[in-house]
Amino acid sequence: MKKLVSVLLAILVCSLSFSAIAADYSFLEGMSLEELIALESELESRITAAKNAAGASDPTNTGIWQIKYYVDEFKNPTTEGYITTKEYVEGTFNNSATTNSKLYVIWLIDKDDVALKLVEYGRNVVKSSYDTTYYSIVMLDPDGKKVKMTGTMWKGGDRIYIDSSYESTVLEALKKNSSVTFKITEQGQFASSDYLFKMEDTSFFENAYNMLK
């Protein structure tokens, strides 16, 4: 099977080389499901390796990530930085009043904490005004493994802090230059909200994290 995959990759490279305008993938039509799955696995592995090499060769490349700075009481930037994405991460949320409504997610990752903000309908930041709110979190990591963890939004706060024992797990998942999915569920007697979002490609997060440190 490995030999077959190598041959198929060679064909794919030739196809790309000889067609600068539009690659011809018609040879894929005759492949079996087993062959396609093997090819997919091999390509994913090589793409990940290429991303790792690209990140190592240019440590200033942060991809979708950026470093910003917290502000003081006068709205002036401080020297305390954090990592977030250049664009909002999109997802959906459900509660007793709505289903599959628009969600924006804002990462706030600094030297001490891994946190995120949830923005319902694309405009309403989720806050814990009256009491501390607890969340159960399930992460589907790049290897397809489901990891259960917990998070806390402190009273008066507007962000969920990943509990400290799970921070390194999240960071390592983001460093793998692949996809990661989160399901966040509010806990409590009257809780009704859950949130779902997927990042298709977390490439170059490690560069941003190294720059932050």
C-alpha positions in Angstrom: 0.0 0.0 0.0 2.9 2.4 0.8 4.4 1.8 -2.6 1.0 2.5 -4.2 0.6 5.7 -2.3 4.2 6.8 -3.3 3.2 6.2 -7.0 0.0 8.1 -6.6 1.8 11.0 -5.0 4.3 11.0 -7.9 1.4 11.1 -10.3 -0.2 14.0 -8.3 3.0 16.0 -8.4 3.4 15.5 -12.1 -0.2 16.5 -12.6 0.4 19.7 -10.7 3.6 20.4 -12.5 2.2 20.1 -16.0 -0.9 22.1 -15.4 -0.2 25.6 -14.1 -3.8 26.7 -14.7 -5.9 23.8 -13.6 -4.6 20.4 -12.2 -6.1 17.2 -13.7 -7.2 14.9 -10.9 -9.2 12.6 -13.2 -6.9 9.7 -12.3 -8.5 9.7 -8.9 -11.8 8.5 -10.4 -10.5 4.9 -10.8 -9.2 4.6 -7.2 -10.9 2.4 -4.6 -12.1 3.8 -1.3 -9.1 2.0 0.4 -6.7 3.7 -1.9 -8.2 7.1 -1.5 -8.1 6.8 2.3 -4.5 5.8 2.2 -3.7 8.7 -0.1 -5.6 11.1 2.2 -3.7 9.9 5.2 -0.3 10.2 3.5 -1.1 13.7 2.2 -2.2 14.9 5.6 1.0 13.7 7.1 3.1 15.4 4.5 1.1 18.6 4.7 1.7 18.7 8.5 5.4 18.1 8.0 5.5 20.9 5.4 3.8 23.3 7.8 6.2 22.4 10.6 9.1 23.0 8.3 7.7 26.4 7.1 7.1 27.5 10.7 10.7 26.6 11.7 12.2 28.3 8.7 10.4 31.6 9.4 9.8 32.0 13.2 8.2 35.4 12.5 5.3 33.8 10.5 2.3 33.6 12.9 -0.3 32.7 10.2 -3.8 33.4 11.5 -2.5 34.4 14.9 -1.3 37.8 16.2 0.0 39.2 19.4 -1.9 42.1 20.9 -1.6 44.0 24.3 -3.9 44.5 27.2 -4.8 48.1 28.0 -4.8 50.0 31.3 -7.5 52.1 32.8 -6.8 54.8 30.3 -7.1 52.5 27.3 -3.4 52.7 26.7 -1.5 49.5 25.7 0.5 47.9 28.4 3.6 45.6 28.0 1.5 42.5 28.8 0.8 40.7 25.6 -1.6 38.0 24.6 -2.2 35.8 21.5 -5.5 35.9 19.6 -6.6 35.3 16.0 -6.5 38.0 13.3 -10.2 37.2 12.5 -12.9 36.0 14.8 -13.3 32.2 15.0 -16.9 31.4 14.0 -19.2 28.8 15.5 -22.7 28.3 16.7 -24.6 28.3 20.0 -27.9 27.1 21.4 -29.9 28.1 24.4 -33.6 28.0 25.5 -34.4 30.8 23.0 -32.4 29.9 19.9 -30.7 27.1 18.0 -27.6 27.2 15.8 -27.2 31.0 16.1 -24.0 32.9 15.1 -21.1 32.7 17.5 -17.8 34.5 17.5 -14.9 33.2 19.6 -12.0 35.4 20.7 -8.9 33.6 22.1 -6.9 35.4 24.9 -3.8 33.4 25.5 -1.0 34.9 27.6 1.9 33.8 29.8 -0.4 32.8 32.6 -3.7 31.8 31.2 -5.6 30.2 28.3 -9.0 32.0 28.0 -11.6 32.8 25.5 -14.5 35.2 25.0 -17.8 34.0 23.5 -19.8 36.5 21.5 -23.5 35.5 20.8 -25.2 36.7 17.6 -21.9 38.3 16.7 -22.5 41.2 19.1 -23.3 40.1 22.7 -20.3 39.2 24.8 -21.2 36.4 27.3 -20.7 37.7 30.8 -21.1 36.3 34.3 -22.7 39.2 36.1 -24.2 37.7 39.2 -22.2 34.6 40.0 -19.3 32.5 38.9 -20.2 30.2 36.0 -18.7 26.8 35.3 -18.4 25.0 32.0 -17.6 21.5 30.8 -15.5 21.5 27.7 -14.8 18.7 25.2 -11.9 19.2 22.8 -11.5 17.1 19.6 -7.8 17.3 19.1 -5.9 17.0 15.8 -5.5 13.2 16.4 -9.2 12.7 16.7 -9.1 12.2 20.4 -11.8 13.6 22.7 -10.4 15.4 25.7 -12.7 16.4 28.5 -11.8 19.5 30.6 -13.4 22.3 32.6 -13.5 26.1 32.5 -14.5 28.9 34.7 -16.0 32.4 34.1 -15.5 34.3 37.4 -18.2 36.6 38.8 -18.2 39.9 36.9 -16.1 38.4 34.2 -16.5 38.1 30.4 -14.1 35.2 29.5 -13.9 31.5 30.2 -10.5 30.5 31.7 -9.5 27.0 30.9 -8.7 25.4 34.2 -5.0 25.3 34.8 -4.6 21.5 34.7 -5.8 21.5 31.1 -3.9 24.6 29.8 -0.9 22.7 28.4 -3.3 20.2 26.7 -4.9 23.0 24.7 -1.6 24.6 23.9 -0.1 21.4 22.6 -3.2 20.8 20.4 -2.9 24.3 18.9 0.7 23.7 18.1 0.0 20.7 15.9 -0.8 22.8 12.8 -4.1 21.1 12.2 -7.8 21.2 13.0 -9.3 21.4 16.5 -12.9 21.5 17.7 -14.4 22.7 21.0 -17.8 22.0 22.5 -18.5 24.2 25.6 -21.5 23.5 27.8 -22.7 25.8 30.6 -23.2 24.0 33.9 -25.7 24.6 36.7 -29.3 24.1 37.6 -30.7 26.7 35.2 -28.0 26.4 32.5 -29.2 26.1 28.9 -26.3 27.3 26.7 -23.8 25.3 24.7 -21.3 26.5 22.2 -19.5 24.7 19.3 -16.7 26.0 17.1 -14.0 24.5 14.9 -10.6 25.8 13.8 -9.8 24.2 10.5 -6.1 25.1 10.7 -4.1 26.3 13.7 -0.8 26.6 11.8 2.1 28.7 13.2 0.6 29.0 16.7 3.9 27.8 18.1 5.7 30.7 16.5 3.3 33.2 18.1 3.6 31.5 21.5 7.4 31.6 21.3 7.3 35.3 20.4 5.0 35.9 23.3 7.3 34.2 25.8 
